[in-house]
């Protein structure tokens, strides 16, 4: 499973911190950086429809309020996108 992590909060360096945590948990994080806009809530976009994988990422993030959205794509570049919002706390 491949994952992208995007920082949509105001905390500098948050994406890289989460990348390290997800990699330690066994996820293949292939890309990270800043999101185009600030977001209030953390969410996960599931591009393959395997909600179990998205739920596993949410559990690893220790962010029980993160929402999971499914946006199916025929040939996605990654399986999941994590967008870290202002509500994200470690």
C-alpha positions in Angstrom: 0.0 0.0 0.0 1.4 3.4 -1.0 0.6 6.6 0.9 1.1 10.3 0.4 1.1 12.7 3.4 0.1 16.4 3.1 0.4 19.0 5.8 -2.7 21.2 5.8 -2.1 22.6 9.3 0.0 25.5 10.4 2.6 23.3 12.1 5.9 23.4 10.2 7.4 20.0 9.6 4.3 18.0 10.5 4.2 16.0 7.3 7.7 14.6 7.8 7.0 13.7 11.4 4.0 11.7 10.3 5.9 10.1 7.4 8.4 8.8 9.9 5.7 7.4 12.1 3.8 5.8 9.3 7.0 4.2 7.9 7.8 2.8 11.3 4.3 1.3 11.3 5.1 -0.4 8.0 3.4 1.9 5.5 5.1 2.8 2.2 5.0 6.6 2.2 6.2 7.7 -1.3 5.5 11.5 -1.2 4.8 14.3 1.3 4.7 18.0 1.5 2.3 20.9 2.0 -1.3 20.8 1.0 -2.6 23.6 -1.3 -4.8 25.1 1.5 -5.3 24.9 5.2 -7.9 22.3 6.5 -9.6 22.2 9.8 -10.0 18.5 9.9 -7.6 15.6 9.2 -8.8 13.2 6.5 -7.7 10.2 4.5 -8.6 9.7 0.8 -8.9 6.1 -0.3 -8.3 5.7 -4.0 -8.8 1.9 -4.1 -11.8 1.4 -1.9 -10.1 -0.8 0.6 -11.4 0.9 3.7 -9.5 -1.6 6.0 -6.2 0.0 4.7 -7.5 3.5 5.3 -8.7 2.5 8.8 -5.2 1.0 9.6 -3.6 4.4 8.6 -6.1 6.3 10.8 -5.3 3.9 13.8 -1.5 4.5 13.2 -2.1 8.2 13.2 -3.8 8.0 16.5 -6.4 10.4 15.2 -9.8 8.8 15.9 -11.7 11.8 14.4 -10.1 11.6 11.0 -12.6 11.1 8.3 -12.1 8.6 5.5 -13.3 9.4 2.0 -13.4 7.0 -0.9 -12.6 8.4 -4.3 -12.1 5.4 -6.6 -9.7 5.7 -9.5 -8.9 3.2 -12.2 -5.1 3.5 -12.0 -4.3 5.6 -9.0 -0.7 6.7 -8.4 -1.1 6.0 -4.7 -3.5 4.0 -2.6 -4.1 6.6 0.1 -3.6 10.3 0.7 -3.4 11.6 4.3 -4.2 15.3 4.8 -3.2 16.6 8.2 -5.6 19.3 9.4 -5.5 21.9 12.1 -7.0 19.3 14.5 -4.1 16.9 14.2 -2.2 16.4 17.5 0.5 13.9 18.2 
